[in-house]
Every structure is written in C-alpha cells, then in structure tokens.
Amino acid sequence: MNWLYLAIAIVAEVIATSALKVSEGFTRPLPSVLVVAGYGIAFYLLSLTLRTIPMGVVYAIWSGAGIVLITLAGYFLYKQRLDLPALVGIGLIVAGVLVMQLFSKTTSH
C-alpha cells in the first residue's frame, strides 16, 4: 500500500507543479486551488510512505519520478524542449534511482 501512496503522491505533486506555472503567481483561482490541493495530498501521502520506507529511498524515487514526469508535462503541455545535456542529466538521475531499487539492500520490496 505504501508504494501506491508514493505513486499517488508523485502524481499529485506533478499536477500541483504543472498548475503552479499557470497560476500566474496565485492570481488565477482554479490553478491556485489545484496547487494547494495537489501539494497537500502529495505531502500527506508522502508522510504515510515514510512510516515503512526509508526516507532516502522515498525521496530519491519522489524526486527522480517527479523530474521525469514534470519534464514530460512541460514538453506536452507547455511545448518546453530540453537540450541533450539536460536529457542526459535526467537519464543519470533515473539511472541512480534504478540502481538503488535493483541493487540496494536498503530499499524495502
């Protein structure tokens, strides 16, 4: 169940961050509500995952998956393009998360 909480927390954070861009400094009500609600849900569910999954592991997955999903949201929603060095950097972050998940005895499976 904790891994599901983490997945939902990541999605909620990505929605909130995407809405943050269009909230225009919290001057637009609907995107502003999405930001507050999304971050509220994300941090609540993140706190539940920390009961059983080590904090470093949770944060590595949270940030790695969040970076990838936000990059995709930026690409599809806002037509933001990244250059090759940025994509390589994101790939290295994903590789780090995979190494932790596949080879570390610290993660709880």
KEPA-816484 format. One record per residue: residue in three letters; z, y, x of N, C-alpha, C, CB in turn. Coordinates in steps of 0.2 Angstrom, whole numbers, plus 5000, padded with zeros to 4 digits. Atoms other than C-alpha are relative to their C-alpha. Glycine has a CB too. Example, Ala and Ser with C-alpha at 12.3 -4.5 7.8 and 13.67 -1.06 7.14 Angstrom:
(rec "ALA", (5000, 4994, 5004), (5039, 4978, 5062), (5000, 5006, 5004), (5006, 5000, 4995));
(rec "SER", (4999, 4994, 4996), (5036, 4995, 5068), (5003, 5005, 4996), (4993, 5002, 5002));
% end
This chain:
(rec "MET", (5000, 4994, 5004), (5000, 5000, 5000), (5000, 5006, 5004), (5006, 5000, 4995));
(rec "ASN", (4999, 4994, 4996), (5004, 5012, 5014), (4993, 5002, 5003), (5005, 4999, 5006));
(rec "TRP", (5007, 4998, 4997), (4986, 5011, 5021), (4996, 5003, 4994), (4997, 4993, 5003));
(rec "LEU", (5003, 4997, 5005), (4980, 5015, 5004), (5002, 5008, 4999), (5001, 4997, 4993));
(rec "TYR", (4997, 4994, 5000), (4992, 5030, 5004), (4997, 5005, 5005), (5007, 5000, 5000));
(rec "LEU", (5003, 4996, 4995), (4985, 5036, 5020), (4993, 5001, 4999), (5000, 4996, 5007));
(rec "ALA", (5007, 4999, 5002), (4967, 5034, 5014), (4999, 5006, 4995), (4996, 4994, 4998));
(rec "ILE", (5000, 4994, 5005), (4970, 5045, 4999), (5003, 5006, 5003), (5005, 4998, 4994));
(rec "ALA", (4997, 4994, 4997), (4980, 5057, 5009), (4994, 5004, 5004), (5006, 4999, 5005));
(rec "ILE", (5005, 4998, 4996), (4965, 5059, 5021), (4995, 5003, 4995), (4997, 4995, 5004));
(rec "VAL", (5005, 4997, 5005), (4953, 5062, 5006), (5002, 5006, 4997), (4998, 4994, 4995));
(rec "ALA", (4998, 4994, 5003), (4964, 5074, 4998), (5000, 5006, 5005), (5008, 4999, 4998));
(rec "GLU", (5000, 4995, 4995), (4966, 5084, 5015), (4993, 5002, 5001), (5003, 4997, 5006));
(rec "VAL", (5007, 4998, 4999), (4947, 5084, 5017), (4997, 5004, 4994), (4995, 4994, 5000));
(rec "ILE", (5001, 4996, 5006), (4945, 5090, 4999), (5003, 5007, 5000), (5002, 4997, 4993));
(rec "ALA", (4996, 4994, 4999), (4958, 5104, 5002), (4996, 5004, 5005), (5007, 4999, 5002));
(rec "THR", (5003, 4996, 4995), (4950, 5109, 5018), (4993, 5003, 4998), (4999, 4996, 5007));
(rec "SER", (5007, 4998, 5002), (4932, 5110, 5011), (5001, 5006, 4995), (4997, 4994, 4996));
(rec "ALA", (4999, 4994, 5005), (4939, 5121, 4996), (5003, 5006, 5004), (5005, 4997, 4995));
(rec "LEU", (4997, 4994, 4996), (4948, 5132, 5009), (4994, 5004, 5002), (5004, 4998, 5006));
(rec "LYS", (5005, 4996, 4998), (4931, 5138, 5015), (4997, 5004, 4994), (4994, 4995, 5003));
(rec "VAL", (5003, 4996, 5005), (4925, 5143, 4998), (5005, 5004, 4996), (4996, 4996, 4995));
(rec "SER", (4995, 4997, 5003), (4942, 5150, 4993), (5000, 5008, 5001), (5007, 4998, 5001));
(rec "GLU", (5001, 4993, 4998), (4937, 5166, 5002), (5007, 5004, 5001), (4996, 5004, 4995));
(rec "GLY", (4993, 4997, 4999), (4955, 5170, 5008), (5004, 5000, 4994), (4999, 5007, 5002));
(rec "PHE", (4996, 5002, 5006), (4963, 5163, 4992), (4998, 5006, 4995), (5007, 5000, 5002));
(rec "THR", (5002, 4996, 5005), (4953, 5176, 4982), (4997, 4997, 4994), (4996, 5006, 5003));
(rec "ARG", (5004, 5004, 5005), (4944, 5163, 4971), (5005, 4995, 4997), (4994, 4997, 5002));
(rec "PRO", (4995, 5005, 5003), (4956, 5154, 4959), (4999, 4993, 5001), (5002, 5002, 4993));
(rec "LEU", (5001, 5007, 5000), (4949, 5137, 4957), (5000, 4997, 5007), (4993, 4998, 4997));
(rec "PRO", (4999, 5003, 4994), (4946, 5133, 4975), (5007, 5001, 5003), (4995, 5004, 5005));
(rec "SER", (4993, 4999, 4998), (4963, 5141, 4979), (5005, 4994, 4997), (5002, 5007, 4999));
(rec "VAL", (4996, 5006, 5003), (4971, 5128, 4967), (4998, 4994, 5003), (4999, 5000, 4992));
(rec "LEU", (5002, 5006, 4997), (4961, 5114, 4975), (5003, 5000, 5007), (4992, 5000, 5001));
(rec "VAL", (4997, 5000, 4993), (4968, 5119, 4992), (5007, 4998, 5000), (4999, 5007, 5003));
(rec "VAL", (4993, 5001, 5000), (4986, 5120, 4987), (5001, 4993, 4997), (5003, 5005, 4995));
(rec "ALA", (4999, 5006, 5003), (4985, 5104, 4976), (4998, 4994, 5005), (4996, 4999, 4994));
(rec "GLY", (5002, 5005, 4996), (4975, 5094, 4989), (5005, 4999, 5006), (4993, 5002, 5003));
(rec "TYR", (4995, 5001, 4994), (4987, 5098, 5004), (5006, 4998, 4997), (5001, 5007, 5003));
(rec "GLY", (4993, 5003, 5002), (5002, 5095, 4993), (4999, 4992, 4999), (5001, 5003, 4993));
(rec "ILE", (5001, 5008, 5001), (4995, 5077, 4988), (5000, 4997, 5007), (4994, 4999, 4996));
(rec "ALA", (5001, 5003, 4994), (4990, 5074, 5006), (5006, 5000, 5004), (4995, 5005, 5004));
(rec "PHE", (4994, 5000, 4996), (5006, 5079, 5014), (5006, 4995, 4997), (5003, 5006, 5001));
(rec "TYR", (4996, 5005, 5003), (5016, 5069, 5001), (4999, 4993, 5002), (5000, 5001, 4992));
(rec "LEU", (5002, 5007, 4999), (5006, 5053, 5003), (5001, 4999, 5008), (4993, 4999, 4998));
(rec "LEU", (4999, 5001, 4993), (5007, 5056, 5022), (5007, 4998, 5002), (4997, 5006, 5004));
(rec "SER", (4993, 5002, 4999), (5025, 5056, 5021), (5002, 4993, 4998), (5005, 5005, 4997));
(rec "LEU", (4998, 5007, 5002), (5026, 5040, 5012), (4997, 4995, 5005), (4996, 4998, 4993));
(rec "THR", (5003, 5005, 4994), (5015, 5031, 5026), (5004, 5000, 5006), (4993, 5002, 5002));
(rec "LEU", (4996, 5000, 4994), (5027, 5037, 5039), (5006, 4995, 4999), (5002, 5007, 5001));
(rec "ARG", (4995, 5005, 5000), (5040, 5025, 5032), (4999, 4994, 5003), (5001, 4999, 4992));
(rec "THR", (5001, 5006, 4997), (5032, 5010, 5039), (4995, 5000, 5006), (4997, 4995, 4995));
(rec "ILE", (5005, 5000, 4995), (5018, 5015, 5050), (5002, 5005, 5006), (4992, 5002, 4998));
(rec "PRO", (4997, 4996, 4995), (5022, 5023, 5067), (4996, 5007, 5000), (4999, 4997, 5007));
(rec "MET", (5003, 4993, 5001), (5019, 5042, 5067), (4994, 5001, 5004), (5006, 5005, 5002));
(rec "GLY", (5006, 4999, 4996), (5007, 5042, 5082), (4994, 4997, 4997), (5001, 4998, 5007));
(rec "VAL", (5006, 5004, 5003), (4996, 5029, 5074), (4998, 5004, 4993), (5002, 4993, 4998));
(rec "VAL", (5002, 4997, 5006), (4996, 5038, 5057), (4996, 5007, 5002), (5006, 5002, 4996));
(rec "TYR", (5003, 4994, 4998), (4992, 5055, 5065), (4993, 4999, 5003), (5004, 5004, 5004));
(rec "ALA", (5006, 5001, 4996), (4978, 5048, 5076), (4995, 4998, 4994), (5001, 4994, 5005));
(rec "ILE", (5004, 5002, 5006), (4970, 5040, 5060), (4998, 5006, 4996), (5003, 4994, 4996));
(rec "TRP", (5001, 4994, 5004), (4973, 5055, 5050), (4995, 5005, 5003), (5007, 5003, 4998));
(rec "SER", (5004, 4995, 4997), (4965, 5067, 5062), (4993, 4997, 5002), (5003, 5002, 5007));
(rec "GLY", (5007, 5002, 4998), (4951, 5056, 5068), (4996, 4999, 4993), (5001, 4993, 5003));
(rec "ALA", (5004, 5001, 5006), (4945, 5051, 5050), (4999, 5007, 4997), (5004, 4996, 4995));
(rec "GLY", (5001, 4993, 5003), (4948, 5069, 5044), (4995, 5004, 5004), (5007, 5004, 5001));
(rec "ILE", (5005, 4997, 4996), (4937, 5076, 5058), (4993, 4997, 4998), (5001, 4999, 5008));
(rec "VAL", (5007, 5003, 5002), (4923, 5064, 5054), (4998, 5002, 4993), (5000, 4992, 5001));
(rec "LEU", (5002, 4999, 5007), (4924, 5067, 5035), (4999, 5008, 4999), (5006, 4998, 4996));
(rec "ILE", (5002, 4993, 5001), (4925, 5086, 5037), (4994, 5002, 5003), (5006, 5004, 5004));
(rec "THR", (5007, 4999, 4997), (4910, 5086, 5049), (4995, 4998, 4995), (5000, 4996, 5006));
(rec "LEU", (5005, 5002, 5005), (4901, 5076, 5035), (5000, 5005, 4994), (5001, 4993, 4998));
(rec "ALA", (4999, 4995, 5005), (4907, 5088, 5022), (4996, 5007, 5002), (5007, 5002, 4998));
(rec "GLY", (5004, 4994, 4998), (4901, 5103, 5032), (4993, 4999, 5001), (5003, 5002, 5007));
(rec "TYR", (5008, 5002, 5000), (4884, 5095, 5035), (4997, 5000, 4993), (4999, 4994, 5004));
(rec "PHE", (5003, 5001, 5007), (4881, 5091, 5017), (5001, 5006, 4995), (5002, 4993, 4997));
(rec "LEU", (4998, 4994, 5004), (4890, 5105, 5008), (4998, 5007, 5002), (5007, 5000, 4998));
(rec "TYR", (5001, 4993, 4998), (4888, 5120, 5019), (4994, 5000, 5005), (5006, 5002, 5003));
(rec "LYS", (5006, 5000, 4995), (4872, 5115, 5030), (5002, 5001, 5007), (4995, 5004, 4997));
(rec "GLN", (4997, 4999, 4993), (4883, 5116, 5046), (4997, 4994, 5004), (5007, 5001, 5000));
(rec "ARG", (5003, 5005, 4996), (4874, 5107, 5060), (5004, 5001, 5007), (4993, 5001, 5002));
(rec "LEU", (4997, 5000, 4994), (4883, 5102, 5076), (4995, 4997, 5006), (5006, 4995, 5000));
(rec "ASP", (5005, 5002, 4995), (4875, 5100, 5093), (5003, 4994, 5003), (5000, 5006, 5006));
(rec "LEU", (4999, 5006, 4997), (4875, 5085, 5104), (5007, 4999, 5003), (4995, 4998, 5005));
(rec "PRO", (4993, 5000, 4997), (4891, 5089, 5114), (5006, 4999, 4995), (5002, 5006, 5005));
(rec "ALA", (4995, 5001, 5005), (4901, 5091, 5098), (5000, 4993, 4997), (4998, 5006, 4994));
(rec "LEU", (5000, 5006, 5003), (4895, 5075, 5091), (5002, 4994, 5005), (4992, 4998, 4998));
(rec "VAL", (4997, 5004, 4995), (4899, 5066, 5107), (5008, 5000, 5000), (4997, 5001, 5007));
(rec "GLY", (4992, 4999, 5000), (4917, 5073, 5107), (5003, 4997, 4993), (5001, 5007, 4999));
(rec "ILE", (4997, 5003, 5006), (4919, 5067, 5089), (4999, 4993, 5001), (4996, 5002, 4994));
(rec "GLY", (5001, 5007, 4999), (4912, 5050, 5094), (5006, 4997, 5004), (4994, 4999, 5003));
(rec "LEU", (4994, 5002, 4995), (4926, 5049, 5108), (5006, 5000, 4996), (5000, 5005, 5006));
(rec "ILE", (4994, 5001, 5004), (4939, 5053, 5095), (5000, 4994, 4996), (5001, 5007, 4996));
(rec "VAL", (5001, 5006, 5004), (4933, 5039, 5084), (5001, 4994, 5004), (4993, 5000, 4996));
(rec "ALA", (4999, 5005, 4995), (4932, 5028, 5099), (5008, 4999, 5002), (4996, 5001, 5006));
(rec "GLY", (4992, 5000, 4999), (4951, 5032, 5103), (5004, 4997, 4994), (5002, 5007, 5001));
(rec "VAL", (4997, 5003, 5006), (4956, 5028, 5085), (4999, 4992, 5000), (4998, 5003, 4994));
(rec "LEU", (5001, 5007, 5000), (4947, 5011, 5086), (5003, 4996, 5005), (4992, 4999, 5001));
(rec "VAL", (4996, 5004, 4995), (4955, 5006, 5102), (5007, 4999, 4998), (4999, 5004, 5007));
(rec "MET", (4993, 5000, 5002), (4972, 5010, 5095), (5000, 4994, 4995), (5002, 5006, 4997));
(rec "GLN", (5000, 5004, 5006), (4968, 5000, 5079), (4998, 4992, 5003), (4995, 5002, 4995));
(rec "LEU", (5003, 5007, 4998), (4959, 4985, 5088), (5005, 4997, 5006), (4993, 5000, 5002));
(rec "PHE", (4996, 5003, 4994), (4970, 4983, 5104), (5007, 5001, 5001), (4996, 5002, 5006));
(rec "SER", (4993, 4998, 4999), (4987, 4991, 5102), (5004, 4996, 4996), (5001, 5007, 4999));
(rec "LYS", (4995, 5004, 5003), (5002, 4981, 5098), (5004, 5005, 4996), (5004, 4996, 5004));
(rec "THR", (4996, 4995, 5004), (5009, 4997, 5091), (4999, 5001, 4993), (5000, 5007, 5004));
(rec "THR", (5002, 4999, 5007), (4999, 4998, 5075), (5003, 4994, 4996), (4993, 5000, 5000));
(rec "SER", (4997, 5005, 5005), (5006, 4988, 5060), (4994, 4998, 4996), (5006, 5003, 4996));
(rec "HIS", (5006, 5003, 5004), (4992, 4977, 5052), (5003, 4996, 4994), (4996, 4996, 5005));
% end
